[in-house]
């Protein structure tokens, strides 16, 4: 029924123009219009009927809807996208620019608007060189696309309008053979496809991040489980020896070992430690080595009390201290000093472990797995808000610094 009224409406519009022309001819010339004018008018009405019928048939091929909105030459559609305004604007702009037969496209990012002119191609005529532009009165009119992005909270709304150039009166006399509806359907499909691709990419990225996190947690659990077996055996052997020669020092060593082991118990998967807890373990570790190494090892700890409650991933400080001993001081005959420092600047806390040992040297270089693990865990826990740097110490040795936000991770996953 809607298609019938659409055809009748177009014929009536041309009929009114024809009747008005006849009346004006008779009023000014006082004669009946010549036969060729009458035939031309009737031919125009017949042409309007055929064009409208062809338009209806093609619209039915494009879409299953057969209401008055589908048969119109102007279409408006709203899309709700789960994107920020800038991302939605880029998506819509790229979608419109990729429409077939776009003549020009103007986009304004500050205003979040895109406007494009599209050639009106004849959907029925084609040649070996490709599709042809519409001829006659329909070919003289171009189609246009206007898209406006309205920002929201975490989402945005996109209004897309596809219409012919010219005023609304054009719609009463000329049809677009469904070309604007075809453009609207193409834009709708492209926006849906691009949004799905973005969601799939985000899901894959989130899955990859979750996998990396699980891998890092597994490495951390393995690190907790190992607790340096040689260190544990050597400490117990030293304590056994001291129980016979120096019971007081043996008792002191076992006390430090208990503190070290207590702080080395695995935490829950996402639980952060604190600088104070990590410092207690590192000091216990150094005190044990100091008893074993004697005057070859000295340590300096400068960590303000107010920074000991700052959240920090577990085992990171311990990794840096162990590296300072293993790669810095142990290869040196005379030993040296390990410094553990902490300072706060601009809302961030830098924890530094430095030594005056061998420094960067091929013979003392390790596999780098521990430092790589530190970087990966910082990335997972803090994103770009944390950093890790290792440089040469002056006049000799190495200084490694972990910088974390004083308030802990904000919205990121805890390592």
VOGU-3710 file (C-alpha; in Angstrom, 3 decimals, decimal comma):
1> xxxxxxxxxx> 0,000/0,000/0,000  2,870/2,398/0,790  4,379/1,771/-2,627  1,038/2,492/-4,314  0,653/5,834/-2,554  4,267/6,707/-3,384  3,629/6,159/-7,115  0,340/8,076/-6,986  2,023/10,947/-5,132  4,705/11,391/-7,817
11> xxxxxxxxxx> 2,142/11,202/-10,605  -0,071/13,711/-8,790  2,844/16,134/-8,395  3,519/16,076/-12,133  -0,230/16,202/-12,811  -0,568/19,373/-10,747  2,303/20,976/-12,668  0,705/19,933/-15,969  -2,749/21,199/-15,016  -1,287/24,494/-13,738
21> xxxxxxxxxx> 0,584/24,934/-17,020  -2,587/24,354/-19,037  -4,562/26,846/-16,960  -1,865/29,512/-17,275  -1,609/28,912/-21,043  -5,352/29,339/-21,462  -5,447/32,418/-19,213  -2,695/34,304/-21,071  -3,298/33,162/-24,663  -7,083/32,716/-24,502
31> xxxxxxxxxx> -6,597/29,616/-26,607  -6,589/25,917/-25,993  -3,075/24,475/-25,583  -1,674/22,837/-28,748  -1,733/19,080/-28,973  2,060/18,606/-28,605  2,022/20,357/-25,189  -0,762/18,069/-24,028  1,133/15,018/-25,248  4,329/16,253/-23,560
41> xxxxxxxxxx> 2,488/16,722/-20,263  0,892/13,292/-20,433  4,292/11,825/-21,306  5,828/13,510/-18,247  3,134/11,994/-16,019  3,734/8,576/-17,564  7,485/8,987/-17,091  6,921/9,905/-13,415  4,821/6,760/-12,968  7,465/4,512/-14,551
51> xxxxxxxxxx> 10,298/6,143/-12,572  8,403/5,820/-9,297  7,574/2,189/-10,022  11,219/1,451/-10,852  12,292/3,224/-7,662  9,884/1,142/-5,575  11,097/-2,104/-7,105  14,741/-1,285/-6,454  14,097/-0,196/-2,866  12,429/-3,559/-2,281
61> xxxxxxxxxx> 15,568/-5,261/-3,599  17,789/-3,268/-1,244  15,730/-3,662/1,922  12,847/-5,740/3,195  11,065/-2,689/4,547  8,243/-1,321/2,416  7,160/1,723/4,414  7,117/5,348/3,356  10,492/5,965/5,050  12,207/3,367/2,856
71> xxxxxxxxxx> 10,775/4,818/-0,359  11,898/8,357/0,512  15,008/9,838/-1,075  16,259/11,197/2,257  17,333/8,892/5,074  18,420/9,489/8,639  19,834/6,897/11,001  21,322/7,053/14,483  24,105/4,759/15,717  25,151/4,259/19,329
81> xxxxxxxxxx> 28,847/3,386/19,506  30,759/2,189/22,608  33,645/4,514/21,761  35,033/7,859/22,784  34,150/10,786/20,515  37,525/11,001/18,742  37,606/7,262/18,029  34,021/7,348/16,749  34,815/10,361/14,545  37,804/8,573/12,984
91> xxxxxxxxxx> 35,675/5,481/12,355  32,837/7,428/10,713  35,194/9,613/8,680  37,037/6,573/7,286  33,717/4,843/6,542  32,326/7,756/4,528  35,570/8,322/2,618  35,528/4,680/1,496  32,048/4,946/-0,059  32,069/4,285/-3,819
101> xxxxxxxxxx> 32,047/7,348/-6,079  32,813/9,944/-3,388  33,633/13,234/-5,126  34,702/15,268/-2,115  34,749/14,881/1,646  35,160/17,604/4,256  35,680/16,707/7,897  35,922/18,952/10,937  37,321/17,260/14,016  36,642/20,193/16,403
111> xxxxxxxxxx> 32,963/20,126/15,389  32,851/16,310/14,985  31,152/16,618/11,585  31,780/14,988/8,214  30,178/16,061/4,936  30,678/14,362/1,558  29,361/14,657/-2,011  28,711/11,389/-3,832  28,158/10,907/-7,547  24,745/9,519/-8,414
121> xxxxxxxxxx> 25,441/6,444/-10,521  22,914/4,751/-12,770  22,171/1,406/-11,056  20,904/-0,186/-14,283  23,481/0,826/-16,884  27,023/-0,456/-16,969  29,735/-0,812/-19,543  33,069/-2,473/-19,867  34,588/0,615/-18,274  32,360/0,340/-15,212
131> xxxxxxxxxx> 29,229/2,033/-13,931  27,942/5,222/-15,560  26,620/8,375/-13,991  22,892/8,991/-14,187  21,766/11,017/-17,150  19,049/13,656/-17,437  17,503/15,505/-14,522  18,430/12,795/-11,999  22,041/12,834/-13,131  22,283/16,584/-12,587
141> xxxxxxxxxx> 21,767/16,070/-8,847  24,438/14,680/-6,566  23,855/12,785/-3,348  25,363/13,979/-0,104  26,193/12,454/3,262  26,279/14,350/6,549  27,474/12,693/9,785  27,522/14,291/13,243  29,108/12,734/16,345  27,584/13,597/19,725
151> xxxxxxxxxx> 29,884/12,757/22,672  28,613/10,908/25,718  30,004/9,320/28,856  32,179/6,512/27,523  29,906/6,171/24,484  28,739/8,465/21,710  25,875/8,888/19,287  26,378/9,239/15,537  23,679/10,774/13,329  24,052/10,022/9,615
161> xxxxxxxxxx> 21,934/11,683/6,906  21,946/10,568/3,263  19,997/12,823/0,896  20,046/14,395/-2,558  21,334/17,903/-3,068  18,573/20,456/-3,394  15,438/21,376/-1,510  12,712/19,030/-0,375  10,566/19,979/-3,406  12,892/17,821/-5,543
171> xxxxxxxxxx> 11,541/14,722/-3,822  8,055/15,321/-5,258  9,204/15,159/-8,862  12,428/13,123/-8,994  13,423/9,778/-7,483  16,941/8,600/-6,666  16,392/4,914/-7,554  17,352/3,963/-4,015  20,894/5,357/-4,261  20,707/7,224/-0,935
181> xxxxxxxxxx> 19,205/4,204/0,774  22,018/2,141/-0,713  24,596/4,594/0,701  22,939/4,469/4,121  22,940/0,661/4,162  26,599/0,627/3,113  27,518/3,046/5,902  25,530/0,999/8,419  27,281/-2,223/7,441  30,719/-0,590/7,482
191> xxxxxxxxxx> 30,186/0,978/10,928  28,971/-2,356/12,308  31,959/-4,169/10,794  34,514/-1,645/12,045  32,988/-1,594/15,536  33,096/-5,386/15,666  36,740/-5,353/14,574  37,605/-2,834/17,301  35,832/-4,938/19,924  37,579/-8,076/18,701
201> xxxxxxxxxx> 40,943/-6,300/18,806  40,248/-5,057/22,349  39,205/-8,550/23,450  42,327/-10,092/21,929  44,475/-7,413/23,598  42,760/-8,018/26,943  43,185/-11,766/26,542  46,861/-11,306/25,685  47,337/-9,051/28,705  45,615/-11,612/30,924
211> xxxxxxxxxx> 47,866/-14,338/29,526  50,966/-12,233/30,126  49,777/-11,521/33,650  49,212/-15,218/34,336  52,674/-15,980/32,982  54,252/-13,312/35,158  52,367/-14,560/38,223  53,576/-18,081/37,441  57,157/-16,813/37,211  56,708/-15,000/40,515
221> xxxxxxxxxx> 55,297/-18,136/42,158  58,263/-20,102/40,863  60,584/-17,414/42,193  58,924/-17,678/45,598  59,164/-21,473/45,530  62,853/-21,494/44,701  64,048/-19,011/47,376  67,588/-19,537/46,077  68,264/-23,136/47,317  71,999/-22,548/47,463
231> xxxxxxxxxx> 71,476/-19,485/49,634  69,221/-21,480/51,969  71,640/-24,439/52,195  74,662/-22,223/52,754  72,847/-20,215/55,430  71,774/-23,345/57,324  75,303/-24,795/57,028  76,778/-21,543/58,366  74,273/-21,496/61,217  75,145/-25,089/62,089
241> xxxxxxxxxx> 78,832/-24,199/62,202  78,203/-21,093/64,300  76,155/-23,011/66,862  79,460/-24,654/67,927  81,821/-21,685/67,553  79,594/-18,618/68,134  76,052/-19,459/69,325  75,066/-15,781/69,569  75,825/-15,129/65,907  74,120/-18,415/64,957
251> xxxxxxxxxx> 70,994/-17,268/66,775  71,209/-13,893/65,006  71,576/-15,572/61,609  68,599/-17,880/62,216  66,506/-14,876/63,264  67,307/-13,085/60,009  66,555/-16,283/58,073  63,138/-16,569/59,750  62,362/-12,948/58,803  63,514/-13,570/55,249
261> xxxxxxxxxx> 61,418/-16,725/54,846  58,346/-15,131/56,441  58,459/-12,238/53,963  59,060/-14,694/51,097  55,771/-16,566/51,524  53,664/-16,296/48,342  50,910/-13,692/48,395  47,535/-13,849/46,697  47,648/-13,431/42,950  46,848/-9,709/42,812
271> xxxxxxxxxx> 48,164/-8,582/46,213  50,759/-5,841/46,323  53,443/-5,715/48,977  54,852/-2,501/50,470  58,274/-0,904/50,424  58,543/-1,593/54,159  57,863/-5,338/53,806  60,209/-5,661/50,835  62,891/-3,689/52,674  62,592/-5,972/55,729
281> xxxxxxxxxx> 63,203/-9,032/53,549  66,104/-7,392/51,691  67,751/-6,275/54,957  67,335/-9,779/56,434  68,979/-11,187/53,294  71,868/-8,725/53,512  72,318/-9,301/57,264  72,677/-13,043/56,642  75,248/-12,420/53,915  77,013/-9,906/56,135
291> xxxxxxxxxx> 77,493/-12,599/58,807  78,796/-14,980/56,166  80,968/-12,493/54,254  82,160/-10,523/57,257  83,952/-7,262/56,488  83,654/-7,889/52,736  80,052/-6,643/52,841  78,658/-3,371/54,115  75,186/-1,935/53,625  73,602/1,484/53,834
301> xxxxxxxxxx> 69,785/1,843/54,088  68,142/5,262/53,696  64,387/4,816/53,437  62,139/7,372/55,196  59,464/5,856/57,427  56,665/7,662/55,580  57,573/5,800/52,366  57,498/2,321/53,873  53,710/2,068/53,393  53,885/2,831/49,647
311> xxxxxxxxxx> 52,564/-0,161/47,612  55,171/-2,074/45,644  55,121/-5,417/43,776  56,656/-8,253/45,757  60,172/-9,609/45,143  61,277/-6,670/42,961  63,553/-5,089/45,541  64,879/-8,542/46,430  65,780/-9,162/42,759  67,818/-5,953/42,606
321> xxxxxxxxxx> 69,610/-6,706/45,878  70,471/-10,253/44,777  71,807/-8,914/41,464  73,967/-6,386/43,318  75,514/-9,188/45,402  75,794/-11,858/42,723  76,989/-9,749/39,791  78,487/-6,769/41,614  80,210/-7,678/44,881  80,836/-11,435/44,881
331> xxxxxxxxxx> 83,212/-11,292/41,857  85,273/-8,620/43,675  87,848/-9,913/46,167  87,463/-7,018/48,565  83,651/-6,988/48,448  81,941/-3,622/48,795  78,815/-1,768/49,845  75,139/-2,097/48,908  72,940/0,988/49,216  69,132/0,866/49,421
341> xxxxxxxxxx> 67,653/4,335/48,984  64,124/5,712/48,573  62,926/9,216/47,814  59,652/10,850/46,745  59,370/13,418/43,952  56,199/14,791/42,327  53,954/12,027/43,613  56,319/9,214/42,616  58,665/7,155/44,751  62,051/6,031/43,417
351> xxxxxxxxxx> 63,655/3,025/45,103  67,324/2,583/44,203  69,665/-0,334/44,857  73,298/0,582/44,171  76,655/-1,111/44,667  80,315/-0,260/44,180  81,233/-3,629/42,785  82,371/-4,849/39,408  79,833/-2,875/37,371  78,830/-3,693/33,820
361> xxxxxxxxxx> 81,105/-6,469/32,650  80,640/-9,363/30,230  82,023/-11,848/32,718  79,538/-10,813/35,394  76,502/-10,443/33,134  73,588/-12,742/33,902  70,750/-13,976/31,702  68,702/-10,802/32,264  65,563/-12,808/33,105  65,192/-11,178/36,522
371> xxxxxxxxxx> 65,367/-7,614/35,182  63,053/-8,492/32,273  60,587/-9,886/34,786  60,764/-6,619/36,746  59,957/-4,576/33,638  57,053/-6,840/32,609  55,501/-6,787/36,067  55,799/-3,007/36,322  54,093/-2,661/32,937  51,242/-4,942/33,968
381> xxxxxxxxxx> 50,767/-3,306/37,364  51,181/0,376/36,491  51,146/0,718/32,712  53,202/3,777/31,766  53,003/5,234/35,290  56,029/3,249/36,518  59,545/2,840/35,173  62,761/0,902/35,670  66,272/2,140/34,922  69,721/0,643/35,432
391> xxxxxxxxxx> 72,851/2,745/34,997  76,520/2,748/35,941  77,227/3,932/39,475  79,955/6,488/40,198  82,852/5,863/40,560  82,142/2,159/40,021  79,355/-0,362/40,267  75,732/-0,308/39,152  72,605/1,564/40,284  69,129/0,173/39,540
401> xxxxxxxxxx> 66,028/2,303/40,201  62,337/1,362/40,300  59,945/4,329/40,161  56,292/3,763/41,146  53,343/6,071/41,920  53,152/6,936/45,604  49,457/6,004/45,693  49,886/2,683/43,952  48,305/1,495/40,682  45,259/3,494/39,546
411> xxxxx> 42,884/1,248/37,652  45,638/-1,114/36,546  45,987/-4,780/37,398  48,205/-5,468/40,372  51,229/-7,600/39,676
//
